[in-house]
Amino acid sequence: MNKDSNPNLSPSFESLEVKPVAIVHTDFPEKFGIPRQADIIKDLKGTIVLTPGYQKPGVFHGLSQYSHLWLIWGFTLSKPGWSPTVRPPRLGGNVRMGVFATRSPFRPNPLGLSAVRIEEIDEDNYSIRIRGVDLVDGTPVYDIKPYIPYSDSIPDAEEGMAALPRPRLTVEIPDILKEKIPTDVLSTLTLILAQDPRPAYQQDESRIYGLKYAGMNVRFTVSADQVLHVVSIDFY
């Protein structure tokens, strides 16, 4: 038995092997700008596509009875390894908290949890259209479970440091740049920018940030009066 073994665990759970059951496709090619929690921006769309090994008839049977899903997924863009304490961006990156008191990706098992809304179930193509996503394109999903309100929602739960949102920004996009943005994307992009995608410890007014979303590279600055100014938009 190695030094990390737990005699109280069944041997089959000492090193549980899990494989992705699905992949999520979104308009975020990188993690910068993704909402810090699911459902913050309710109209952010994504599509869950089952991996070939799980594309079996009947796999979605009964799922249409529910409005939301829990997704258990993997942090694929984070460096490997973990630390017992981390510096949450919400606290400016200067305060250390225990890893289990945060949702940091630097965890013993780099798994995330998101509750998303079901938009449409496509049983023929083994896919689910969802809203309220907080995931980068290509994120592997290790399990899908229905969200059950009476047990999964606890209205009087304490929110801890997560109850300290950063101030929302006022977003200014020049008309000449607005014309470049597809009409069905403009309102969602504005909400993403208003959430302030910058790390909490970066407050340099002269710095130009770049956010990739929906095929666009949106560059912006943020002034001391908490106004986000979009300075350019390019397509990739």
C-alpha positions, -999 to 999 in steps of 0.1 A, spaced: 0 0 0 15 34 -10 17 63 15 -13 80 -1 -36 50 1 -66 52 23 -74 19 41 -111 31 45 -116 32 7 -126 3 -15 -96 -5 -37 -117 3 -68 -119 39 -57 -82 44 -49 -77 56 -84 -111 60 -100 -109 63 -138 -133 87 -154 -137 95 -191 -155 124 -208 -191 116 -216 -195 148 -237 -178 179 -250 -192 214 -246 -190 239 -275 -192 276 -267 -182 309 -282 -152 313 -258 -119 300 -274 -100 310 -242 -109 314 -206 -104 352 -203 -138 369 -201 -158 338 -192 -183 345 -164 -169 334 -130 -201 313 -123 -228 297 -144 -260 316 -151 -246 350 -144 -252 358 -180 -283 338 -188 -282 341 -226 -247 327 -230 -253 297 -252 -235 264 -256 -240 229 -269 -233 196 -252 -224 168 -276 -220 133 -263 -188 115 -271 -191 85 -295 -190 59 -268 -221 73 -251 -242 80 -282 -267 53 -274 -305 53 -281 -325 63 -250 -296 80 -232 -317 112 -229 -350 96 -222 -369 115 -195 -345 145 -196 -371 167 -211 -389 167 -177 -363 190 -163 -354 226 -170 -317 226 -158 -287 204 -156 -257 199 -134 -225 195 -155 -194 180 -139 -165 190 -161 -127 194 -162 -104 224 -160 -84 218 -192 -66 251 -195 -51 252 -160 -16 242 -151 -14 207 -134 -9 205 -97 -26 219 -67 -20 239 -35 -37 237 -1 -42 275 -3 -49 297 -33 -54 334 -40 -89 340 -53 -92 367 -79 -124 379 -62 -102 390 -32 -77 408 -55 -52 379 -56 -36 391 -24 -54 369 2 -49 332 6 -78 309 13 -80 271 17 -85 255 -17 -117 238 -5 -132 272 4 -128 283 -32 -137 273 -67 -101 276 -79 -91 253 -108 -59 243 -89 -75 215 -70 -65 179 -61 -90 168 -88 -94 196 -113 -132 193 -116 -158 221 -120 -195 222 -114 -221 242 -134 -258 245 -134 -272 254 -168 -306 257 -185 -318 232 -211 -327 250 -243 -333 220 -266 -326 183 -266 -316 167 -299 -319 130 -294 -310 122 -330 -276 140 -328 -270 132 -291 -267 169 -282 -282 194 -258 -284 231 -264 -279 250 -231 -279 286 -218 -261 303 -189 -227 287 -197 -194 295 -180 -172 271 -200 -145 274 -226 -150 258 -260 -140 221 -259 -145 216 -222 -148 178 -213 -179 168 -194 -176 138 -170 -212 136 -159 -246 151 -166 -273 152 -139 -307 168 -137 -310 198 -114 -337 192 -87 -349 225 -71 -362 211 -38 -329 196 -29 -303 215 -50 -315 250 -40 -309 263 -4 -321 299 -3 -307 306 32 -272 293 24 -243 315 33 -224 329 3 -190 337 19 -166 357 -2 -186 349 -33 -212 374 -20 -187 403 -27 -192 410 -64 -169 435 -81 -186 467 -93 -202 464 -127 -187 485 -154 -204 509 -178 -196 498 -213 -191 523 -241 -188 510 -277 -184 536 -305 -211 534 -331 -186 526 -358 -176 495 -339 -211 485 -330 -218 482 -367 -193 453 -368 -210 433 -341 -238 409 -351 -271 421 -337 -278 389 -318 -244 391 -302 -242 428 -291 -263 426 -259 -246 395 -247 -211 409 -254 -221 440 -235 -231 420 -205 -198 400 -206 -178 432 -206 -199 448 -179 -190 420 -155 -153 432 -158 -133 403 -171 -100 417 -158 -82 400 -129 -90 420 -97 -54 429 -92 -51 446 -126 -62 482 -125 -39 498 -150 -59 524 -170 -34 524 -199 -35 487 -204 -54 474 -234 -71 440 -228 -82 416 -255 -113 394 -252 -121 367 -277 -157 359 -281 -180 347 -309 -152 350 -336 -143 385 -324 -112 399 -307 -125 428 -287 -99 452 -273 -107 475 -245 -95 497 -216 -110 506 -183 -108 541 -168 -107 550 -131 -144 560 -132 -153 523 -140 -161 529 -176 -150 502 -201 -141 517 -235 -140 493 -265 -112 505 -287 -111 480 -316 -129 448 -329 -112 423 -352 -125 390 -365 -105 358 -363 
